[in-house]
Amino acid sequence: MELRALRYFVAVADAGTVTGGSAAVHVSQPAVSRQIRGLEHELGVTLFARSEGGVRLTAAGAELLALARDLLEREAFIKRTATSLAAGRLVSLTFAAPPTTLSDVIAPFLASRPADDGASPTPNVVARPSDDVFAALDEGADFVVAPAPAPSGLASMIIAELPVRAYVGSRPSADDEAQSHEAPRTLSLATLATADPLVVLPGRYPVRKVLSRAFEDAGLAPAHLQEVDSPEAAQAIAASGRGIAVLTNDPRFGLVPRRVLDVDGQVLTQSLRAAWSPDHHAAGELAALAEDLRDFCARQYADDLA
């Protein structure tokens, strides 16, 4: 079956006459009539009931018209996509990232980029754990953002130094509320080491690895660790006044983040990287996207790192 015959079929159905359909596709009337008769023969059904005043769709023709339109739309989409691919442009863009990165970084970034009359790629997101996220590039993802080093062979860029945040919750007294504006914006590792408990994520989480290295460099060991396998639950525990939670997540439950200072008094951070295949047809566009994301993160975390 030729798509050309389907195109003529749709044109005649829309025009209501073979003459009108022929004019719409800029093909002679006899040629259009031959194509439609050939299509009817191939399909084994009559598509039009013909009369002196024109043509009307048969029941079979009406059923097949919607399918014909769908096929022609798919053909047009394939051609548009191929044109974009050949030009090194993205038609769709799939981000892969750990859930926290998707909610705290990717989602706000996408929200900050309004649609521009269909010129920008259609975004999609895939949630993957940090230790498996780069494999998503072999499974259809275009762009990975993760708090982990990119494997060799990938193009990559550090797009942010995420502040490690300590969340100290309480159920404040009136005196505490009166002095809340004086609460420190930072906490030292020495203070965290004495927390009872220090609420942390399991060792497979990148922020836990950063915190463990910082304690080791400082020659400190936390007195009481409580592992919680959920950033949201860790914040909830801190919000209830049952410990200090250390995360990179944005605040929830009314918590106010405090920066963690390392042994040298510098803000403790965790690197966030973007990665993509250097062989991607739109590698240049992905590199530009990484730069845009880096600029966005610089604005997003400026106050936390100051």
C-alpha positions as CSV (number, residue, x, y, z in Angstrom):
1,M,0.0,0.0,0.0
2,E,1.4,3.4,-1.0
3,L,0.9,6.3,1.3
4,R,0.3,8.5,-1.8
5,A,-3.0,6.6,-2.4
6,L,-4.0,7.2,1.2
7,R,-3.2,10.9,0.8
8,Y,-5.4,11.1,-2.2
9,F,-8.2,9.2,-0.4
10,V,-8.1,11.7,2.5
11,A,-8.0,14.7,0.1
12,V,-11.1,13.5,-1.8
13,A,-12.9,12.7,1.4
14,D,-12.2,16.2,2.7
15,A,-13.2,17.9,-0.5
16,G,-16.3,15.8,-1.2
17,T,-15.4,15.6,-4.9
18,V,-12.6,14.0,-6.9
19,T,-12.0,17.4,-8.6
20,G,-11.6,19.2,-5.3
21,G,-9.3,16.5,-3.9
22,S,-7.2,16.6,-7.1
23,A,-6.8,20.3,-6.7
24,A,-5.8,20.0,-3.1
25,V,-3.0,17.6,-3.9
26,H,-2.0,19.3,-7.2
27,V,-2.5,16.1,-9.2
28,S,-4.7,15.5,-12.2
29,Q,-8.2,14.1,-11.7
30,P,-7.6,10.9,-13.7
31,A,-4.5,10.1,-11.7
32,V,-6.3,10.5,-8.4
33,S,-9.2,8.4,-9.6
34,R,-6.8,5.6,-10.6
35,Q,-5.0,5.7,-7.3
36,I,-8.3,5.5,-5.3
37,R,-9.6,2.6,-7.5
38,G,-6.4,0.8,-7.0
39,L,-6.6,1.4,-3.2
40,E,-10.2,0.0,-3.2
41,H,-9.0,-3.0,-5.1
42,E,-6.1,-3.6,-2.8
43,L,-8.3,-3.2,0.4
44,G,-11.2,-5.2,-1.0
45,V,-13.7,-2.5,0.0
46,T,-15.5,0.4,-1.7
47,L,-14.4,3.7,-0.2
48,F,-16.8,6.1,-1.9
49,A,-20.3,6.0,-3.3
50,R,-20.1,8.0,-6.5
51,S,-22.8,10.2,-8.0
52,E,-23.0,13.1,-10.5
53,G,-22.8,15.6,-7.6
54,G,-19.7,14.1,-6.2
55,V,-18.7,11.4,-3.8
56,R,-19.6,10.4,-0.3
57,L,-17.9,8.0,2.1
58,T,-19.3,4.5,2.4
59,A,-19.5,3.0,5.9
60,A,-16.2,1.2,5.2
61,G,-14.6,4.4,3.9
62,A,-15.6,6.3,7.0
63,E,-14.0,3.6,9.2
64,L,-10.8,3.6,7.2
65,L,-10.6,7.4,7.0
66,A,-9.5,7.9,10.6
67,L,-6.8,5.2,10.2
68,A,-5.6,6.8,7.0
69,R,-5.3,10.2,8.7
70,D,-3.3,8.6,11.6
71,L,-0.9,6.9,9.2
72,L,-0.3,10.2,7.3
73,E,0.3,12.1,10.6
74,R,2.8,9.5,11.6
75,E,4.5,9.8,8.3
76,A,4.7,13.6,8.8
77,F,6.1,13.1,12.3
78,I,8.8,10.7,11.1
79,K,9.8,13.3,8.4
80,R,10.0,16.1,10.9
81,T,11.9,14.0,13.4
82,A,14.4,12.9,10.7
83,T,14.9,16.5,9.7
84,S,15.7,17.4,13.3
85,L,18.0,14.5,13.7
86,A,19.9,15.3,10.6
87,A,20.3,18.8,11.8
88,G,21.6,17.7,15.2
89,R,18.5,18.9,17.0
90,L,16.5,17.3,19.8
91,V,12.9,16.5,19.2
92,S,12.4,14.9,22.6
93,L,14.7,15.0,25.6
94,T,14.8,12.3,28.3
95,F,16.5,13.1,31.6
96,A,17.6,10.3,33.9
97,A,18.4,11.1,37.5
98,P,17.9,9.9,41.0
99,P,14.5,10.8,42.5
100,T,15.9,13.6,44.7
101,T,17.8,15.2,41.8
102,L,14.6,15.0,39.7
103,S,12.5,16.7,42.3
104,D,15.0,19.3,43.6
105,V,16.9,20.2,40.4
106,I,15.4,18.9,37.2
107,A,11.8,19.7,37.9
108,P,12.5,23.4,39.0
109,F,14.8,23.7,35.9
110,L,12.1,22.5,33.6
111,A,9.6,24.8,35.2
112,S,11.9,27.8,34.6
113,R,12.0,27.1,30.8
114,P,8.7,28.0,29.2
115,A,7.7,26.4,26.0
116,D,8.6,28.4,22.9
117,D,6.0,27.5,20.2
118,G,7.1,23.9,19.9
119,A,10.7,24.7,19.1
120,S,12.1,23.2,22.3
121,P,12.2,19.4,22.7
122,T,9.5,17.6,24.6
123,P,10.9,16.7,28.0
124,N,10.6,13.3,29.8
125,V,12.1,12.1,33.0
126,V,13.3,8.7,34.2
127,A,14.0,8.0,37.9
128,R,17.0,5.8,38.5
129,P,19.2,5.2,41.7
130,S,22.6,6.9,41.7
131,D,24.5,3.7,41.3
132,D,22.6,2.7,38.2
133,V,21.6,6.0,36.6
134,F,24.3,6.2,33.9
135,A,23.1,2.9,32.4
136,A,20.0,4.8,31.4
137,L,22.0,6.3,28.5
138,D,22.1,2.8,26.9
139,E,18.4,2.5,27.4
140,G,17.1,5.6,25.6
141,A,17.9,8.4,27.9
142,D,19.6,11.5,26.4
143,F,21.0,13.2,29.5
144,V,21.9,12.1,33.0
145,V,22.2,14.3,36.0
146,A,23.6,12.6,39.1
147,P,25.7,13.2,42.2
148,A,28.3,10.7,41.1
149,P,31.3,10.5,38.8
150,A,30.5,9.8,35.2
151,P,32.0,6.6,33.7
152,S,34.9,7.0,31.2
153,G,33.8,7.5,27.6
154,L,31.0,9.9,28.4
155,A,31.0,13.6,27.9
156,S,30.3,15.2,31.3
157,M,30.3,18.5,33.2
158,I,30.1,19.4,36.9
159,I,26.9,21.6,37.0
160,A,26.7,22.3,40.7
161,E,28.3,21.9,44.1
162,L,25.3,21.0,46.1
163,P,25.5,22.2,49.7
164,V,25.3,19.5,52.3
165,R,22.5,20.6,54.6
166,A,21.9,19.9,58.3
167,Y,18.3,20.0,59.4
168,V,17.7,20.7,63.1
169,G,14.1,20.5,64.0
170,S,12.4,21.3,67.3
171,R,9.1,22.1,68.9
172,P,10.2,25.5,70.0
173,S,9.3,27.2,73.3
174,A,8.3,30.9,73.3
175,D,11.8,31.9,74.2
176,D,13.2,29.9,71.3
177,E,10.8,31.5,68.9
178,A,11.8,34.9,70.1
179,Q,15.5,34.2,69.4
180,S,14.9,32.1,66.2
181,H,16.3,34.9,64.1
182,E,19.6,34.4,65.8
183,A,19.9,30.7,65.0
184,P,23.3,30.0,63.3
185,R,23.3,29.3,59.5
186,T,26.1,26.7,59.8
187,L,26.9,23.7,61.9
188,S,30.4,22.2,62.3
189,L,31.3,18.6,62.0
190,A,32.2,18.6,65.7
191,T,28.6,19.6,66.5
192,L,27.2,16.9,64.2
193,A,29.4,14.3,65.8
194,T,27.7,14.9,69.1
195,A,24.1,14.8,67.8
196,D,21.9,12.3,69.4
197,P,21.1,10.9,67.0
198,L,22.6,12.1,63.7
199,V,20.1,11.0,61.1
200,V,21.8,9.9,57.9
201,L,21.0,7.9,54.7
202,P,22.6,4.5,54.1
203,G,26.1,4.3,52.7
204,R,25.1,3.8,49.1
205,Y,23.8,7.4,49.0
206,P,26.4,9.9,47.7
207,V,25.7,12.5,50.4
208,R,26.5,9.8,53.1
209,K,29.8,9.1,51.4
210,V,30.7,12.8,51.4
211,L,29.8,13.1,55.1
212,S,31.8,10.0,56.0
213,R,34.9,11.3,54.2
214,A,34.5,14.6,55.9
215,F,34.3,13.0,59.4
216,E,37.3,10.9,58.6
217,D,39.3,13.9,57.4
218,A,38.4,15.7,60.6
219,G,39.3,12.7,62.8
220,L,35.8,12.6,64.2
221,A,33.3,9.8,64.6
222,P,29.6,10.4,65.2
223,A,28.4,9.2,68.7
224,H,25.0,8.0,67.6
225,L,24.0,7.3,63.9
226,Q,20.5,6.5,62.9
227,E,20.2,5.3,59.3
228,V,16.9,6.1,57.5
229,D,16.4,4.9,53.9
230,S,14.3,7.9,52.8
231,P,15.3,11.6,52.6
232,E,11.8,12.6,53.3
233,A,11.6,10.4,56.4
234,A,14.9,11.8,57.6
235,Q,13.6,15.3,57.4
236,A,10.4,14.3,59.2
237,I,12.4,12.8,62.1
238,A,14.4,16.0,62.3
239,A,11.2,18.1,62.1
240,S,9.9,16.2,65.1
241,G,12.9,17.3,67.2
242,R,14.4,13.8,67.3
243,G,17.8,14.5,65.9
244,I,19.8,16.3,63.2
245,A,19.4,15.1,59.6
246,V,22.1,15.6,57.1
247,L,21.0,15.6,53.4
248,T,21.3,17.6,50.2
249,N,17.5,17.7,49.7
250,D,15.5,20.9,49.7
251,P,13.7,21.6,52.9
252,R,10.4,20.2,53.9
253,F,8.1,20.3,57.0
254,G,9.1,23.9,57.7
255,L,12.7,23.1,58.3
256,V,15.5,25.6,57.8
257,P,18.7,24.3,56.2
258,R,22.0,25.0,57.9
259,R,25.3,24.6,56.0
260,V,27.7,22.0,57.2
261,L,31.3,23.3,57.5
262,D,34.2,20.9,56.9
263,V,37.4,20.7,58.9
264,D,38.8,23.8,57.1
265,G,35.6,25.8,57.8
266,Q,34.4,25.6,54.2
267,V,30.9,24.7,53.2
268,L,30.7,20.9,52.6
269,T,29.4,20.2,49.2
270,Q,28.6,17.3,46.9
271,S,29.3,17.5,43.2
272,L,26.4,17.2,40.8
273,R,27.3,16.1,37.2
274,A,25.6,16.0,33.9
275,A,26.6,13.4,31.4
276,W,25.7,12.4,27.9
277,S,27.1,10.3,25.0
278,P,29.6,12.2,22.9
279,D,28.2,10.2,19.9
280,H,24.7,11.5,20.4
281,H,23.3,13.2,17.3
282,A,22.6,16.3,19.3
283,A,25.8,16.3,21.5
284,G,26.3,20.0,20.9
285,E,22.8,20.8,22.1
286,L,23.2,18.6,25.1
287,A,26.5,20.4,26.0
288,A,24.6,23.7,25.8
289,L,21.9,22.3,28.0
290,A,24.4,21.3,30.6
291,E,25.7,24.9,30.6
292,D,22.2,26.2,31.1
293,L,21.6,23.8,33.9
294,R,24.9,24.9,35.5
295,D,23.8,28.5,35.4
296,F,20.4,27.6,36.8
297,C,22.0,25.7,39.7
298,A,24.4,28.6,40.4
299,R,21.3,30.9,40.9
300,Q,19.4,28.2,42.8
301,Y,22.1,27.5,45.4
302,A,23.8,30.9,45.6
303,D,22.5,31.7,49.1
304,D,23.3,28.3,50.5
305,L,26.9,28.5,49.4
306,A,27.5,32.2,50.3
